Amino acid sequence: MKFGKGVCIINVGGTKYAFPKDVIKDFPLRRVSRLHSCASEREVLEVCDDYDRERNEFFFDRHSEAFGFIMLYVKYGKLRFVPHMCELSFYNEMIYWGLESSHLEFCCQRRLDERMSDTYTHFTEEHHETDDEFRTDSSSNGKRDSKWMERMRRTFEEPTSSLAAQILASVSVIFVIVSMVMLCASTLPDWKTAESNTVEEQRYTDSLEHPSGIIEAVCIGWFTAECIVRFIVSRDKCEFVRRPLNIIDLLAITPYYISVTMTVVTGENSQLQRAGVTLRVLRMMRIFWVIKLARHFLGLQTLGLTLKRCYREMVMLLVFICVAMAIFGALAQLLEHGLDLESGNEEYASIPAACWWVIISMTTVGYGDMYPITVPGRVLGGLCVVSGIVLLALPITFIYHSFVQCYHELKFRSARCTRSLSAEFLN
């Protein structure tokens, strides 16, 4: 805060909270912490509803009781719904102050998921506030970035923001598909034979003369240029480097440049270098380009966000499977091999081998490569299959509700971004 007194008063619906200026800077609520970076009263009024300079008091015309529960989360780290208050209305307050549904306690997350699933609501009540916040963020960032830089960033980062962004996203998807097709085709026996003949005929010529090399170079060039431009127009360079999708982009294009570097240094044809195990592994990392499709498809984004929010359920599922594997694996080894060492089933000679049978039985895959031959072993196999169905089904309900919630959130954010940018374009 570059003005006012050392103590800031936050007035939410008539309830006042006093905080030192240093506390405001690192406040857990994003809307409150934004007050610290405001340099003028005009910027303050873009964050709050009113401001009293004499008392250094900030007024927010919001639900005071809901903010009281949010302050309990700031103090104790646990966020629950206000009794006798609509879950969606409280969620509107959370979004206004900069919180997400993942900050709620697990029981409250389930309540919110069920309410959203029943009403199929896309949070239209907070549309006005979130649009104001979106425009406020855009105006504050406009001071640091030029207008064309901001448009470039939206074009590369938000595929639904404009027609140019949609065309760019479509071109990027085409390059990903072409690259994947070439990668898969390069493993075919006929393709390998053709490549070997090409290497024998052109041992001392550049490998890029081969059509596959040209297509690969074009795809790599496009991905490299896209990554560089997105890095240049990004708001926060450090945050850009830390994003998982950007790390995947780097891992996908690095093997090609390693191969080209080795060609320049050693003078060996890159087709021959691919025979090396290390480079074959690196080259196969191009399969990560499929994950780039998550930038352009809502379904993949929903899947990633669901896995991120349901890590507890995923860990619980993994624990269930490991415990069942240990129990049924030990019993299967004992019944099939341990009781009769001479004529026992050799496929169950060890517990790790039996654990493989347990996992394919619990998931009802059943490859048929190993199976019990004794009556007790078959009874155990039946119990293993039934218990696997039950254990795998237990966390599915929670994961499903989280998936529905994530889909609604991402769909609403995409629609909100499109509406805001359309209004900005028309104005």
N, C-alpha and C positions, 0 to 999 in steps of 0.2 A: 504494500500500500504506500503510495507516494504522497498521500495527503491525509488529513484528519488526525485524530488523536491516536494514542498508543493502544487504546482499548476499543474494540469494535462491538457494537450491539446489533444482534440479529433479531429482528422482530418478525415472527411468523404467526400471522393470524391473531395478533395481540399478545402472544407469549414471547418474552424477551430472553435472549441468551447473550451473555457477555464473554468475549474471547480476546486474549491478547493478539496483537497484530501478527506476531510470529507464528501463532497457532493457526491463524487463517491461511497462511502460506501453504502449509502441508496438511490442510484439513481433508479428511477422508471423502467428504462430499464434494464432487467436482464443481458444482455450481457455486458453492461457498468459497472454495479455493481460488476460483477465477476472480474473485474480488481483489485479491492481492496484486494481480497483474494490471488492474485498471489504473490508468494514469490521469483520468479526468472524470468529472461527474457524468458526462455523457456516456462514457464506457460503463460506468457503474449502473446507470439506468437501463442499459442493455441486458444486464444480468438480473437485477432486482426490479421491483415495481416502483419504489420511491426511496429517496435518500435525504436524511437530515444532516447537513454539514456540521451544525453547531454541536449536536450530540453524537455525531459520527454513528448514526443509526441507520440500518438498512432494513427496508420493509419488504416483506414477501407476502403477497395475498394468497396464501395456501392453507391447507388443513393443518391446524395447530396440533391436534391430537396425533395425527399421522406423523408429523415431524417429531413429536415427542418420542414415539416408538423408534423412529429412525435415529434419534440421538442416543437411545439406549443401545442401538447397534454400534454407534461410534464409540460408546463408552465400554461396552462389554463384549462386542463382537458377535452378538446374536440378534438376528432380525426376524420378527414374527409379525403376523397380521394384527391390526387393531380389532378388538372384539366388536361385533355388531357393525362392522364396516365392510362394504363390498370389496372383495379381493381385487377386482379390476380397478376400482377407484384408488385403492392403496397402491397398486402397481403403477398407476399413473403418477402418483406422488413420488414413488421410487425413481421412475425415469426422469422426472423433473429435477430431482436432486442429484442425479448421476449414478444411480444404482441399477443393478440388473437382477433378474430373477434368481441368478446363481448365488446372490448374497443371502437369500432367504434360507431359513432352516428347512431341512428336508421335508418335514411334515407340511409346512406351508407351501413348499414347491409343488407337492402333490395336489393340494387344494387348488392352487392356481392353474395347474395343468388340467385338472378335471373341469374347472369353470370355463377355461378357454376352449376345451374340447366340446363342452355342452353348448356354448353360445357361439362358437366359431368367430370370436371377436378379434379384430386386428387393432385394438387400442385406439379407436377413433377419438375417444374423449381427450387424449392428450395430444391430438394432432396439431392443434394450434400452438401449444407450448413447444413441442419438439421442432416444429417448423421454425419458430422464432429462434430456438437454440441453434438450429442448423444455419440459419442466416447470420446469426451472431458469430458463430465460428468462422463462417466464410468471410465476413467483413474483417474480423481480427486477423485472419491469415492473409487477407489481401494486402495488409500493410507490409508483410514480409515478402510475399511473392507477387510478381506481376500478374496481370490478368491472364495473359496467355499461358503462363506457367501453370496457373490454377486450372485452366481449361485442359491443358495437356495432361495434368495429373488426373483429372476426372476421366479423360478419354482413355487413359491406360489402366486406371484402377477401378473404374465403375462402368462395366460394359453396357448398362442400361441408361446411362446418363445422356446420350445423344446418338444420332444416326452414325456419326463418325466412329464413336466408341463401339457400336454394334458391328460395323463393318470391320474394324480392327480386331474385335474379338472373334469374328467369323474367320478372318484370315489366319489368326493364331491357331484356332481349332483345326483348320485345314492343314497347317504345317505340322501340328501334333499328330494328326491322323496319318499323314504321309510318312512322317518319321517312324511311327509305330509299324506301319505296313512294311517299310523298308527293313526295319530291324527284324521283324518276323520272317520276311522273305529271305533274309541273309542266312537264316539257319536251315533252309531247305537244302536237301542233298544236291539237287540240280543246280541251285544257285552257287553252292560251294564249288562244284565242279567247274562251272563257268568262270568263277573268280580265279580258280587255280590255273585254268588255261590262259586267262588274261595276264596273270602274273608271269607265267612262263614266256608268253609272247612279248610282254612289255616289261621285262625285268628292270630295265634301266630308264624307264619313263615314269612320269608323275602318275600316281594312282588316281588323281582327280580326273584323268582322262576317261576313266570308267564311268558310265552313267550313274551307277550307285554312289560313286564318290562325289559326283557333281551335285546330286540331290541331297546327299548328306551335308555337303558344304553349304548349300543354300539354306537348308533348315537350321543349321548351326548359326549361320550368319544372321538369320531372322531372330532367333531366340537371343543371341548375344546383343543385337541392336535394341531389341525390346527391353532386355534387362538393364542395359546402360541408360536408356531414356527414362525408364521408370525410376532408376536410382537418381538421375539428375533432377527430375521434377518432384521427387518425394519431399515432404515437409521435414521429416526427421530422418537423417541418414542412418543414425545408429539403430533406430527402430526398424528401418527398412532391412538392415543387415540381419537383425534378429528374427525376422518373420520366417516361419517354417517353409512357406511356399517359395520364398526367395532363396533360402538355403538349398531347397530341392532344385531350383533352377540352376544354381551354381554347380551342384553335384552332377547335373545332367550334361552340362556343356563342357565341364573340365576335362573329361577323358579325351575328347576330340583334340583339344589343344595340346594335351600331353602327347598324343600320337603324332601330331604335326611337329611338335618340338623335337621328338626323338628322330623323326624323319630328317629334319634339318641337321641335327647334331651327328647322327650316325650315318646318314645317307642311305639307310635301308628303306626299302619300299614299305609303306604302311600296311599293304596287304599281307606282307610277310610278318610284320610286327603283331598282327592280330593272332598269330599262332601262339604268342606268349600268354600264359595263364593270367598274369596280372592285368594285361591290357584287355583280355577277353572279359574279365570281371568288370573292369572299369567301363568298357564299352556297353556291357549289358545294363549298366546303371542308367542308360538312356530310357529305360522303361519307366523311370520316375517322371518322364514328361507327361504320362497319362494323368498324373496328379495335377498338372497345370490346368486341366479342364475344370478343376474346382473354382477357378477364377470366374468362369463363365456359366456354370450350371448351379442352380439353386439346390438341386438334390445332393450334389457332392458337398456343398457347403453345409447343408443341414446334417449330413452324416458326420462330418468332421466336428461340428459344434456339439452334436449329440454325444459323440465319444468323449469329448473334452469334459462335458458336464456330468457324464455318467461313469466317470472313472471309478467311483466307489462301487457301483454295481458291477462293473467289469472285474474289479479286483475280487469282489465277493464271489462272482461266478468262477473265476480262476481258482480261488480257494476251495470251492465246492468240488471242482473237478480233480484238483490235486489230492484232496482227502479221499475221494472215492477211488482214485487210481491207486493210492497206497493200500487201501483196505482190500479192494477186489483183486488187485495185482498179487498181493501176498497170498490171499486165499486161493486164487486160481493156480498159482505156482505150487502150492501145497497139494491141492486136490488132483492136479493133472500130472505132476512129476514128483513131488516130495514124498508122497506115500509109497511109491513104487519106483525106486531109482533105476531098476534094471529095465523094466518094460514101460516106463512112464512116457508121457508125451514130450518128446524132445523140444518141441516148439515152445514149451513153457519151462525150459530148463532154468531160467533166471527170472527174478521179479521184474527187472526192466523190460524183458521180452513180454512178460505177461501184462505189463502196463500198456504196451502198445495195443494189445488185444482189448484191454479195458477201454481205452480212449476211442477206438473205432466202433466198439459196441455201444458205448454211452451216447455217441453222436449218431447212432443207427446207420453208420456207413457200411460196415461189414464187407471188407474187401474179400474175405474168404481165404486169405493166405494162411490163417491159423484159426483153429476152432477147437473147442473142448470135445473129447471123445468119451469121457466117463459120465455116468449119470449125475453124480454130484456136481461135476463141472458144468454140465448143461443147465442144471437148476440154478447154479450160481450165475451163468450167463444170462438166463432170463431175468433174474433179479437185477443184474447189472444194466440191462437194457431199460427196464422199467424205471429204475432209480435215475438213470441218465436223463430220460424224458422229463421226470419230475424236477430234477435239479436244474436242468437247462431252462425250464419254463418259469421257475420262480422269479428271476430278475427281469424277465421279458416285459412284464407289465410296466415296471418303472421306466425301462428304456423306451418303451413305446410312447408313454406320456411325455417324456422328455423330447422325443423326436417330433411329436406333434407341436409342442411348444416352440422348439427351435425353428420348425418350418414356418409357423405363423410369424415369429419374430423376423426372420430373414425376409419373408415375403412382404411384410409390412414395411421394413426398412427400404427394400428395393422400390416399392411403390411410392413411398414417401420421398425418396431421393429423386425419382423421376418427376413427380409432381412439382417439387421445389425447383428443380432445374428448368422445367417447362415454364413455370411462372416467371422465373428469372429471365429466360430467353424472350418471353413475350413482353416483359417490361422494358 
